[in-house]
Amino acid sequence: MKILGWIALILVIVGALNWGLVGIFEYNIVDEIFGAGSTAARTVYGLVGLSGLFMIGYAIYAAAPTPTFRGGRPHIEQH
């Protein structure tokens, strides 16, 4: 996984942990650190959302069959 993938994965994990804290303890750590409704908090939420979209694309790409060549003709292998 390239650096962008790692950054996206970390942001998705941060977002998931934050939502877990909100759901279980009613504690929003992003708002606590950056201030509720601040530009920094909104930026973090935006980056988490974009990272989620990136990870959806990555999951689709990773699940796609890999073309190989057997006997001179393309063959699609299923994972």
NUZA-502310 format. One record per residue: residue number from 0; residue in one letter; x, y negated, z negated of N, C-alpha, C in turn. Coordinates in Angstrom, 2 decimals. Layout:
! residues N
  num  residu      nc1      nc2      nc3     cac1     cac2     cac3      cc1      cc2      cc3
  NUM       A        X        Y        Z        X        Y        Z        X        Y        Z
...
***
This chain:
! residues 79
  num  residu      nc1      nc2      nc3     cac1     cac2     cac3      cc1      cc2      cc3
    0       M     0.86     1.17     0.00     0.00     0.00     0.00     0.90    -1.23     0.00
    1       K     0.60    -2.15     0.86     1.39    -3.38     0.97     1.08    -4.31    -0.19
    2       I     1.84    -5.39    -0.30     1.72    -6.31    -1.42     0.31    -6.90    -1.51
    3       L    -0.30    -7.24    -0.36    -1.66    -7.79    -0.39    -2.64    -6.78    -0.97
    4       G    -2.46    -5.53    -0.64    -3.31    -4.47    -1.19    -3.16    -4.36    -2.70
    5       W    -1.93    -4.46    -3.19    -1.70    -4.39    -4.64    -2.32    -5.58    -5.36
    6       I    -2.17    -6.76    -4.77    -2.77    -7.96    -5.38    -4.29    -7.81    -5.42
    7       A    -4.88    -7.35    -4.33    -6.32    -7.16    -4.27    -6.77    -6.13    -5.31
    8       L    -6.03    -5.05    -5.43    -6.38    -4.01    -6.41    -6.33    -4.57    -7.84
    9       I    -5.30    -5.31    -8.16    -5.18    -5.90    -9.50    -6.34    -6.86    -9.77
   10       L    -6.68    -7.69    -8.79    -7.79    -8.63    -8.98    -9.12    -7.92    -9.14
   11       V    -9.32    -6.83    -8.41   -10.56    -6.05    -8.55   -10.61    -5.43    -9.95
   12       I    -9.50    -4.93   -10.44    -9.46    -4.35   -11.79    -9.74    -5.43   -12.84
   13       V    -9.12    -6.61   -12.67    -9.38    -7.72   -13.60   -10.86    -8.08   -13.60
   14       G   -11.46    -8.16   -12.41   -12.88    -8.46   -12.31   -13.75    -7.40   -12.97
   15       A   -13.40    -6.14   -12.75   -14.17    -5.05   -13.37   -14.07    -5.09   -14.89
   16       L   -12.87    -5.31   -15.40   -12.70    -5.40   -16.85   -13.45    -6.59   -17.43
   17       N   -13.43    -7.71   -16.71   -14.15    -8.89   -17.18   -15.65    -8.62   -17.24
   18       W   -16.20    -7.99   -16.19   -17.62    -7.66   -16.20   -17.95    -6.65   -17.29
   19       G   -17.05    -5.74   -17.56   -17.26    -4.81   -18.67   -17.34    -5.53   -20.00
   20       L   -16.44    -6.49   -20.20   -16.48    -7.29   -21.43   -17.76    -8.12   -21.53
   21       V   -18.19    -8.68   -20.41   -19.43    -9.46   -20.41   -20.61    -8.56   -20.74
   22       G   -20.67    -7.40   -20.12   -21.80    -6.50   -20.33   -21.87    -5.89   -21.71
   23       I   -20.73    -5.55   -22.28   -20.71    -4.86   -23.57   -20.66    -5.83   -24.74
   24       F   -19.81    -6.86   -24.63   -19.57    -7.75   -25.77   -20.03    -9.19   -25.56
   25       E   -20.61    -9.47   -24.38   -21.01   -10.84   -24.03   -19.83   -11.81   -24.17
   26       Y   -18.67   -11.37   -23.72   -17.44   -12.16   -23.81   -16.82   -12.25   -22.42
   27       N   -16.71   -13.46   -21.89   -16.16   -13.67   -20.56   -14.75   -14.23   -20.70
   28       I   -13.76   -13.37   -20.48   -12.37   -13.77   -20.70   -11.89   -14.79   -19.66
   29       V   -12.42   -14.73   -18.44   -12.01   -15.71   -17.42   -12.48   -17.10   -17.83
   30       D   -13.73   -17.21   -18.27   -14.23   -18.51   -18.75   -13.49   -18.96   -20.00
   31       E   -13.12   -18.02   -20.84   -12.39   -18.35   -22.07   -11.00   -18.93   -21.75
   32       I   -10.34   -18.35   -20.77    -8.99   -18.80   -20.41    -9.03   -20.10   -19.62
   33       F    -9.91   -20.17   -18.62    -9.89   -21.30   -17.68   -10.97   -22.34   -17.94
   34       G   -11.95   -22.02   -18.78   -13.06   -22.95   -19.03   -14.24   -22.60   -18.15
   35       A   -15.41   -22.51   -18.74   -16.62   -22.13   -18.00   -16.92   -23.15   -16.92
   36       G   -17.07   -22.67   -15.70   -17.42   -23.53   -14.58   -16.28   -24.37   -14.02
   37       S   -15.08   -24.18   -14.53   -13.95   -24.98   -14.05   -13.54   -24.53   -12.65
   38       T   -12.79   -25.38   -11.99   -12.30   -25.05   -10.65   -11.42   -23.81   -10.69
   39       A   -10.60   -23.68   -11.73    -9.72   -22.51   -11.84   -10.54   -21.23   -12.01
   40       A   -11.57   -21.27   -12.85   -12.41   -20.09   -13.06   -13.13   -19.72   -11.77
   41       R   -13.67   -20.73   -11.07   -14.35   -20.47    -9.80   -13.38   -19.91    -8.76
   42       T   -12.13   -20.36    -8.79   -11.11   -19.83    -7.88   -10.83   -18.37    -8.18
   43       V   -10.71   -18.04    -9.46   -10.48   -16.64    -9.86   -11.65   -15.78    -9.39
   44       Y   -12.89   -16.23    -9.63   -14.06   -15.45    -9.20   -14.07   -15.28    -7.68
   45       G   -13.73   -16.34    -6.96   -13.67   -16.25    -5.50   -12.63   -15.26    -5.02
   46       L   -11.45   -15.29    -5.65   -10.39   -14.35    -5.28   -10.77   -12.91    -5.61
   47       V   -11.45   -12.71    -6.74   -11.92   -11.36    -7.10   -12.92   -10.86    -6.06
   48       G   -13.84   -11.73    -5.65   -14.82   -11.35    -4.63   -14.17   -11.02    -3.30
   49       L   -13.23   -11.85    -2.85   -12.52   -11.56    -1.61   -11.71   -10.27    -1.71
   50       S   -11.15   -10.02    -2.88   -10.40    -8.79    -3.10   -11.32    -7.58    -3.01
   51       G   -12.52    -7.72    -3.53   -13.50    -6.63    -3.42   -13.82    -6.32    -1.97
   52       L   -14.03    -7.36    -1.16   -14.28    -7.14     0.27   -13.08    -6.49     0.95
   53       F   -11.88    -6.93     0.59   -10.67    -6.33     1.14   -10.59    -4.85     0.79
   54       M   -10.92    -4.51    -0.45   -10.83    -3.12    -0.89   -11.89    -2.25    -0.22
   55       I   -13.06    -2.82     0.11   -14.06    -2.07     0.88   -13.48    -1.72     2.25
   56       G   -12.87    -2.71     2.90   -12.24    -2.46     4.19   -11.12    -1.44     4.09
   57       Y   -10.33    -1.54     3.03    -9.24    -0.59     2.84    -9.77     0.83     2.63
   58       A   -10.86     0.96     1.86   -11.44     2.29     1.61   -11.97     2.89     2.91
   59       I   -12.60     2.07     3.74   -13.10     2.57     5.03   -11.94     3.00     5.92
   60       Y   -10.89     2.18     5.95    -9.71     2.52     6.75    -9.05     3.80     6.26
   61       A    -8.93     3.94     4.94    -8.27     5.12     4.36    -9.08     6.39     4.60
   62       A   -10.40     6.26     4.69   -11.26     7.43     4.88   -11.42     7.81     6.35
   63       A   -10.97     6.96     7.27   -11.13     7.23     8.69   -10.27     8.42     9.11
   64       P   -10.77     9.21    10.05    -9.97    10.33    10.54    -8.70     9.85    11.23
   65       T    -7.67    10.66    11.13    -6.37    10.31    11.71    -6.20    11.03    13.05
   66       P    -6.00    10.29    14.15    -5.81    10.96    15.44    -4.42    11.61    15.52
   67       T    -4.37    12.80    16.00    -3.10    13.50    16.25    -3.15    14.05    17.66
   68       F    -2.02    14.52    18.14    -1.97    15.06    19.49    -1.56    16.52    19.42
   69       R    -2.42    17.37    20.02    -2.14    18.80    20.10    -2.30    19.22    21.55
   70       G    -1.30    19.81    22.10    -1.38    20.28    23.47    -1.55    19.15    24.47
   71       G    -1.04    17.94    24.13    -1.12    16.83    25.06    -2.43    16.08    25.03
   72       R    -3.41    16.56    24.22    -4.69    15.87    24.13    -4.92    15.35    22.72
   73       P    -5.57    14.21    22.58    -5.83    13.69    21.23    -6.79    14.60    20.47
   74       H    -6.55    14.72    19.19    -7.39    15.51    18.29    -7.62    14.71    17.02
   75       I    -8.84    14.65    16.55    -9.17    13.92    15.32    -9.22    14.90    14.17
   76       E    -8.38    14.67    13.16    -8.39    15.51    11.96    -9.22    14.83    10.89
   77       Q   -10.04    15.59    10.22   -10.83    15.07     9.10   -10.03    15.23     7.81
   78       H   -10.14    14.23     6.92    -9.43    14.29     5.63   -10.14    15.23     4.71
***
